[in-house]
Amino acid sequence: MAARKGLDMVDNGSDCRLQSLAALGGGHGLFQTLRAARYLDLPDITAVVTVADDGGSSGRIRRELGQIPPGDLRMAIAALSADSPDGRLWEEVLQHRFGGHGALAGHAVGNLLIAGLTDVLGSRVAALDRVAELARCRGRVVPVVDQPLDIEADVSGLDDDPRIMRPVRGQVSVASTPGRVRRVRLIPDSPRACPDAVDAIMRADMVTLGPGSWFTSVIPHVLVDDVVQAIARSQALKVVVLNLMSEPGETAGFSAERHIHMLAQHAPALRVDRIVVDSNAIPSTSERTHLARAAAGVGASVCMHDVAEMDASGALTGRHDPVKLARALAAECAR
């Protein structure tokens, strides 16, 4: 079993009121944010997770059982699992995928466990709570909505005429399109937020959005009206954690500024307080000026922090470092 680095807690400062965090996102970006929350040793952590995945094990479960795709939910539980022998064992078990070529090939154990408990208990949220108990999680994991969602995008560049827009449907297709994503929408178009997700946002001291796949893990949250309204009513410090770089496919060639413009375009009513950006990712003064102007458009200030993860050789991994991110979030809370 691969050993997990010990969770030496990050001091969140005597001036920081941070006790409760609601982290919105999905996939590997949310995983790193939740690990950062673990380093802060917060007593109240809730992951609010996107539910639009239609590929792999998650896609098979949603098609065959009609359930919300469990993959991002499983990853969030793994991120919050206890830093103990039992917790590390459960993390590895939940993330383990069956090999071979049979019916179980490619399925993650955690996905099947969540699906089975949902059938037995009759509640998706109750199933997630029970799996979190098994993994001794420090926090809860809830879906942003209690039904499977589809993502449909307007994409240009799929025809000889770059002005022509084509609809592309499905998270996997949108994330991997060779065209340029211009806009995304949810199907159904007016989903109700999971009440537990709204409650978590309302009681949080800090709400984070991102990092993650911008059009398929981050923006879907702000297309749920109840979520945007809860963020507006919440007294929490609202923090967008910007991606370290653009991603091949859905955000290829995007600047940091354009990431923010896309967020504002999809959720005009959204207002946030801080946008956390890696201090090494925006070297030019002009880029920083444009970024600050875009941030002001959503009511935020730009906060530069060293948050990039490096491997043992000193090379960038492309992921956020949870310890560095924890320190950045604590610093923003304290100032």
NORLINVEN-V670183 format. One record per backbone hydrogen bond with DSSP energy under -0.5 kcal/mol. NH is the residue of the N-H (numbers start at 1). CO is the residue of the C=O. If there is no record, write none. Layout:
nh & co
NH & CO
NH & CO
//
This chain:
nh & co
8 & 6
9 & 7
10 & 39
16 & 13
19 & 17
21 & 44
22 & 206
23 & 21
23 & 46
24 & 22
24 & 208
25 & 48
29 & 26
30 & 26
31 & 27
32 & 28
33 & 29
34 & 30
35 & 31
36 & 32
37 & 33
38 & 34
39 & 35
40 & 36
41 & 38
42 & 37
44 & 19
46 & 21
47 & 140
48 & 23
48 & 46
49 & 47
49 & 142
50 & 25
59 & 55
60 & 56
61 & 57
62 & 58
63 & 59
64 & 60
65 & 61
66 & 61
66 & 62
67 & 61
74 & 70
75 & 71
76 & 72
77 & 73
78 & 74
79 & 75
80 & 76
81 & 77
81 & 78
82 & 135
84 & 82
88 & 84
89 & 85
90 & 86
91 & 87
92 & 88
93 & 89
94 & 90
95 & 91
96 & 92
96 & 93
98 & 107
105 & 102
106 & 98
107 & 104
109 & 96
110 & 94
112 & 108
113 & 109
114 & 110
115 & 111
116 & 112
117 & 113
118 & 114
119 & 115
120 & 116
121 & 117
122 & 118
127 & 123
128 & 124
129 & 125
130 & 126
131 & 127
132 & 128
133 & 129
134 & 130
135 & 131
136 & 133
137 & 132
138 & 80
139 & 137
140 & 45
142 & 47
144 & 49
146 & 192
149 & 51
150 & 187
152 & 185
153 & 168
154 & 183
155 & 153
155 & 166
156 & 180
157 & 164
162 & 160
164 & 161
166 & 155
168 & 153
170 & 151
171 & 52
174 & 170
175 & 171
176 & 172
177 & 174
180 & 156
181 & 179
181 & 250
182 & 154
183 & 154
185 & 152
187 & 150
191 & 188
194 & 144
197 & 194
198 & 194
199 & 195
200 & 196
201 & 197
202 & 198
203 & 199
204 & 200
204 & 201
205 & 20
206 & 20
207 & 237
208 & 22
209 & 239
210 & 24
217 & 213
218 & 213
219 & 214
221 & 218
222 & 218
222 & 219
223 & 219
223 & 220
224 & 221
225 & 223
227 & 224
228 & 224
229 & 225
230 & 226
231 & 227
232 & 228
233 & 229
234 & 230
237 & 205
238 & 236
239 & 207
239 & 237
240 & 274
241 & 209
241 & 239
242 & 240
242 & 276
250 & 175
250 & 248
251 & 247
252 & 249
254 & 251
259 & 255
260 & 256
261 & 257
262 & 258
263 & 259
264 & 260
265 & 261
266 & 262
267 & 263
270 & 267
272 & 298
273 & 238
274 & 238
275 & 301
276 & 240
277 & 275
277 & 303
279 & 305
281 & 278
282 & 278
288 & 284
289 & 285
290 & 286
291 & 287
292 & 288
293 & 289
294 & 290
295 & 291
296 & 292
297 & 293
298 & 295
299 & 296
300 & 295
301 & 273
303 & 275
304 & 302
305 & 277
305 & 303
307 & 305
309 & 319
311 & 315
314 & 311
317 & 309
318 & 309
321 & 307
322 & 320
325 & 321
326 & 322
327 & 323
328 & 324
329 & 325
330 & 326
331 & 327
332 & 328
333 & 329
334 & 330
335 & 331
//
